[in-house]
Amino acid sequence: MSHKTITISDEAYATLKRRKKEGESFTDVILREFAEGNADRILSVVMSHDFPDSELAENVRQASEEHRKNFRMRQ
């Protein structure tokens, strides 16, 4: 398995650390919390009080609504 190094803010690190369960790696936390195709879970984390950037959270919420609206129109 290859590895990548990323840089995150202290706030983001603290949030991941709080969500980390005993025996989990940070990779496990990220995959559990942000599994591909889990847009509702991502949105709930971004909208939570743990997320440090309320403006970004609102932008994600609006983008999610727009995406859902466009998806329904294509069906």
C-alpha positions as CSV (number, residue, x, y, z in Angstrom):
1,M,0.0,0.0,0.0
2,S,1.4,3.4,-0.9
3,H,1.3,6.3,1.5
4,K,0.8,10.1,1.0
5,T,1.7,12.9,3.3
6,I,-0.8,15.7,3.7
7,T,-0.8,18.9,5.6
8,I,-3.9,19.8,7.7
9,S,-4.7,22.5,10.2
10,D,-4.5,21.9,13.9
11,E,-8.3,22.2,14.0
12,A,-8.7,19.5,11.4
13,Y,-6.2,17.3,13.2
14,A,-8.1,17.7,16.5
15,T,-11.4,16.9,14.7
16,L,-10.0,13.7,13.3
17,K,-8.4,12.8,16.6
18,R,-11.8,13.2,18.4
19,R,-13.5,10.9,15.9
20,K,-10.7,8.3,16.1
21,K,-11.8,5.1,17.8
22,E,-9.5,2.9,19.8
23,G,-7.3,0.8,17.5
24,E,-8.1,3.0,14.4
25,S,-5.5,4.7,12.3
26,F,-6.2,8.2,10.9
27,T,-6.7,6.5,7.5
28,D,-9.4,4.3,9.0
29,V,-11.1,7.4,10.4
30,I,-11.0,9.2,7.0
31,L,-12.3,6.2,5.1
32,R,-15.1,5.6,7.7
33,E,-16.2,9.2,7.8
34,F,-15.8,10.1,4.2
35,A,-16.3,6.9,2.2
36,E,-16.8,7.6,-1.5
37,G,-20.5,8.1,-2.3
38,N,-21.4,9.1,1.2
39,A,-22.3,12.7,0.5
40,D,-24.8,12.9,3.3
41,R,-22.2,11.9,5.8
42,I,-19.7,14.5,4.5
43,L,-22.4,17.1,4.7
44,S,-23.3,16.2,8.3
45,V,-19.7,16.5,9.3
46,V,-19.2,19.8,7.6
47,M,-22.4,21.2,9.2
48,S,-21.4,19.9,12.6
49,H,-20.1,22.2,15.4
50,D,-16.7,20.4,15.1
51,F,-16.1,21.9,11.6
52,P,-14.1,25.1,11.9
53,D,-15.3,27.0,8.8
54,S,-19.0,27.9,8.8
55,E,-18.8,29.7,5.4
56,L,-17.3,26.6,3.7
57,A,-20.0,24.5,5.4
58,E,-22.7,26.7,4.0
59,N,-21.2,26.5,0.5
60,V,-21.0,22.7,0.7
61,R,-24.7,22.6,1.8
62,Q,-25.7,24.8,-1.1
63,A,-23.7,22.8,-3.6
64,S,-25.2,19.6,-2.3
65,E,-28.7,21.0,-2.7
66,E,-27.9,22.1,-6.3
67,H,-26.4,18.7,-7.2
68,R,-29.5,16.9,-5.9
69,K,-31.8,19.2,-7.8
70,N,-29.8,18.7,-11.0
71,F,-29.7,15.0,-10.5
72,R,-33.5,14.8,-10.1
73,M,-34.0,16.8,-13.3
74,R,-31.9,14.4,-15.3
75,Q,-33.9,11.3,-14.3
